[in-house]
Amino acid sequence: MSQEKPQYKRRQYLIKKEFQLQLILKFCLLLFIGVVLSTTILFMVSGDTLTTSFQHSRLMIRNTNIAILPSVIYTNLITLGLISIASAIVTLFVSHRIAGPLYRIEAEVKEIGEGDLTRKISLRKKDQTVALAESVNTMTASLHRKVREIRSGLQEVMADVEEDGQGAEVRSRLTTLASKLDKGFKLD
């Protein structure tokens, strides 16, 4: 029998807080602008019509836009509140699928930048930046291979220098270069 992997449980909802909060705020602002625009259009379109209504047992005749304005504003505020809450939650989870992998890629790239060429970025299949992670992994593998080739070539040159009995200065410089290479890069 195959064992199923345990379901990944999200522990932190805001990974890149500034990015995610700005995205949620901008989305809610867009909703607010939509509500204001909708109310304004409705108010303007209904301005040339009359509406009759009973108010305190009296028949009232008023412009439609004035008659419905309080109800429209009240309804739109409730709708805006509910949709903003739902949008914030959806935006949080959608942005998490972008910000989470970016956070992981950023951390791994820092390690790679410090010379650890054994790092490999692993993301979930459904994450939005899998192609970017694969490109970074390909780049790291290529750098790893090239540094290994340089290191191997350097060791061959050092062996040739020792065989030929060439100057101690050349051996010292080659040893220094090899040391820098070993300190600068972590290879497996």
N, C-alpha and C positions, 0 to 999 in steps of 0.2 A: 504494500500500500504506500502511496505517496503522501507525504506530510504536506499539509497546506501551510503556506506562510501566514503568520499572524497578520491580521488586518492592521495597516498603518493607522495609528490614531493621532490626530492632530493635537499637539500640546500647546502650541503657540499660534494664535490667530493673526497677530500683527507681527510680521517678520521685518519688513521694511516699513516701519510705522509712518514715516513722512510720506513716502510714495503712496501707500495704501490709503492713508487718511486724506491726502490731496485728491486722489482719484474718487473716493466716496463723496467728498465735499463738492467736487466739480460736477459729479453726476447728479447730486441732490440740487445743486444750483441750476443745472439744466432743467430739472423737473420743475423747479420754482418758476423759472422763466417761461416754461411751457404753460403752467397754470395761469400766470399773469397774462400771457398772450391770449390764451383761450378765453379768459374772463373779459379782456378788453375787446376782443372780436365779437363775442356774444353781446356785450354792452352796446357796441357800435351798430351791430346788425339789427338789434331790437329797438333802437332809438326812435324809429319812425312809426312805431305801432303803439296802439293803446290797449290797455288791459283793464278789465273790470274785476273787482273783488269786493267781498264783504268784509268790513272791518268794524267791529263793535256794532253789529246790526245796521250798518250803514253801507250803502252801495258806493264804492269808490271807483273813479275812472282816472287812471294815471298812465304815464308813459310806461311801456313794458320794461324798459331797462331799469327804471327806478323801482318798479314793483318787484322785480326778481333779483335785484342786486344783492340784498342781504342773504337770500337763500343760496345764490350762486357762490358768494364769498364763503359762506359757512360750509357748503358742500365741498368746495375746492380746497379749503383748509384741511378738512378731514381727509379728503382723498390725498392731498399732498403729504400729510403726516404719515398715513398708512403706506403709501407708495414709497416715500422716502425711507422708511424703516425697512421695507422689503428690499428696496434697491440697495441700501447700505449693506444688508446681509449678503445679497447676491454678489454685489461688487467686491465685498470682502473675500468671499470664497473664490471668485474668479481671479481677483488680483493675487490671491494666495498661490494660485497655480502658476503665476508669473513671478511673483516676488520670491517665493520659496526657492525655486530652482536658481534664480539669479543670485540669491544669497549664497547658496551652496557653490555655484560656479565662482562667485567672487572670492570665497574663502579658499577654494582649491587653487585658483589662479594665483593668489598671493603666495601660497606654498610653492607652486611651480616656479613663480618668479624669483623665489629665494633659492632655487636650484634643486628642489626635490622633484626629479623627473620620474619618480615611481608613482606619483599621484595619478589617480584616475577618477574622473567625475562620473558618479552613478546617479541617475535620476529615475523616477518612475516613468513607465511607458507613456502615461497620459499627460505628463508635464509638457508645458508649451515650449520649452527650450531644449528639448532632447537633441535636435540637430546641432545647436550651438555647442552643447556638451560633447557630442561626438566629434565635432571639428577640433575642439580644444584637446580632446584625447588623442586624435590623430596627430596634431601638432606636437604634443608632448612626446608621443612615441617616436616621431621623426627626430626631434631634438635629442631624445635619449639615445637613439641609434647613432646619430652624428657625433655626440660627445663620446660615446663608447669607441667609435672609430678613431677619433682624435686621441683618446687615451691609449688605445692599442698602438697606434702609430708612434706616439710619444715613447711608449715602453720599448718598441722595436728600435727606435733611434737611440735610446739610452743603452740598450743591450749592445748595439753596434759600436757606440762610443767606448763602452767598457772593454769590448773585444779588441778594438784598435788601439786602446791605451791612449786615447786623445786626452787633451788637457783637462785638468781638474776643474777649471773655470766653466767649461762647456757642460761637464757632468753636473756641476752645482746649479747652473742655470736650468738645465733640463729637470733636475730634481725639484727645483723651486716651481717650475711650471706644472709639473705633475702634482705637486702638493696643492697648488692653487686650484687645479682642476678637480682634485679630490675634495677639497674643502668647499668649492663653489657649487658642486653638483652632487646630488645623492642619486646613485645608480644602484640597481639591484645586483 
